[in-house]
Amino acid sequence: MRLDWIGWVATAAFASSYLFKRPNSLRLVQAGAATLWVIYGLIIHAFPVVVANVVVAAMAIFSSPLLRRKTAE
């Protein structure tokens, strides 16, 4: 089964994240794209792809202005 499309969707999602003006939207789309990359990396058994994108997804989520506002209260 060919699952290359997951990598292409992840690429498109990541590239489109830069079109969002609100920081929270940008981070949410980046986290989603990174999650797709993690799935793709697991499918193709590419450990560096998995690790790099787990880090990217975590950074996108934890740097989200919405999350920071909730934890500051």
Contact map, one row per residue, 1 for C-alpha under 8 A:
1110000000000000000000000000000000000000000000000000000000000000000000000
1111100000000000000000000000000000000000000000000000000000000000000000000
1111111000000000000000000000000000000001000000000000000000000000000000000
0111111100000000000000000000000000000001000000000000000000000000000000000
0111111110000000000000000000000000000000000000000000000000000000000000000
0011111111000000000000000000000000011011000000000000000000000000000000000
0011111111100000000000000000000000011001000000000000000000000000000000000
0001111111110000000000000000000000000000000000000000000000000000000000000
0000111111111000000000000000000010010000000000000000000000000000000000000
0000011111111100000000000000000011011000000000000000000000000000000000000
0000001111111110000000000000000010000000000000000000000000000000000000000
0000000111111111000000000000000000000000000000000000000000000000000000000
0000000011111111100000000000110110000000000000000000000000000000000000000
0000000001111111110000000000110011000000000000000000000000000000000000000
0000000000111111111000000000000000000000000000000000000000000000000000000
0000000000011111111100000000000000000000000000000000000000000000000000000
0000000000001111111100001110110000000000000000000000000000000000000000000
0000000000000111111110000100000000000000000000000000000000000000000000000
0000000000000011111110000100000000000000000000000000000000000000000000000
0000000000000001111111101100000000000000000000000000000000000000000000000
0000000000000000011111101100000000000000000000000000000000000000000000000
0000000000000000000111111100000000000000000000000000000000000000000000000
0000000000000000000111111110000000000000000000000000000000000001100000000
0000000000000000000001111111000000000000000000000000000000000001110000000
0000000000000000100111111111100000000000000000000000000000000000000000000
0000000000000000111111111111110000000000000000000000000000000000000000000
0000000000000000100000111111111000000000000000000000000000011011000000000
0000000000000000000000011111111100000000000000000000000000011001000000000
0000000000001100100000001111111110000000000000000000000000000000000000000
0000000000001100100000000111111111000000000000000000000110010000000000000
0000000000000000000000000011111111100000000000000000000111011000000000000
0000000000001000000000000001111111110000000000000000000010000000000000000
0000000011101100000000000000111111111000000000000000000000000000000000000
0000000001000100000000000000011111111100000000000000110110000000000000000
0000000000000000000000000000001111111110000000000000110010000000000000000
0000011011000000000000000000000111111111000000000000000000000000000000000
0000011001000000000000000000000011111111100000001100100000000000000000000
0000000000000000000000000000000001111111110000001110110000000000000000000
0000010000000000000000000000000000111111111000000100000000000000000000000
0011011000000000000000000000000000011111111100000000000000000000000000000
0000000000000000000000000000000000001111111111111100000000000000000000000
0000000000000000000000000000000000000111111111100100000000000000000000000
0000000000000000000000000000000000000011111111000000000000000000000000000
0000000000000000000000000000000000000001111111000000000000000000000000000
0000000000000000000000000000000000000000111111100000000000000000000000000
0000000000000000000000000000000000000000111111111100000000000000000000000
0000000000000000000000000000000000000000110011111110000000000000000000000
0000000000000000000000000000000000000000100001111111000000000000000000000
0000000000000000000000000000000000001100100001111111100000000000000000000
0000000000000000000000000000000000001110110001111111110000000000000000000
0000000000000000000000000000000000000100000000111111111000000000000000000
0000000000000000000000000000000000000000000000011111111100000000000000000
0000000000000000000000000000000001101100000000001111111110000000000000000
0000000000000000000000000000000001100100000000000111111111000000000000000
0000000000000000000000000000000000000000000000000011111111100000000000000
0000000000000000000000000000011001000000000000000001111111110000000000000
0000000000000000000000000000011101100000000000000000111111111000000000000
0000000000000000000000000000001000000000000000000000011111111100000000000
0000000000000000000000000000000000000000000000000000001111111110000000000
0000000000000000000000000011011000000000000000000000000111111111000000000
0000000000000000000000000011001000000000000000000000000011111111001000000
0000000000000000000000000000000000000000000000000000000001111111001100000
0000000000000000000000000010000000000000000000000000000000111111101100000
0000000000000000000000110011000000000000000000000000000000011111111100000
0000000000000000000000110000000000000000000000000000000000000011111110000
0000000000000000000000010000000000000000000000000000000000000001111111000
0000000000000000000000000000000000000000000000000000000000001111111111100
0000000000000000000000000000000000000000000000000000000000000111111111110
0000000000000000000000000000000000000000000000000000000000000000111111111
0000000000000000000000000000000000000000000000000000000000000000011111111
0000000000000000000000000000000000000000000000000000000000000000001111111
0000000000000000000000000000000000000000000000000000000000000000000111111
0000000000000000000000000000000000000000000000000000000000000000000011111
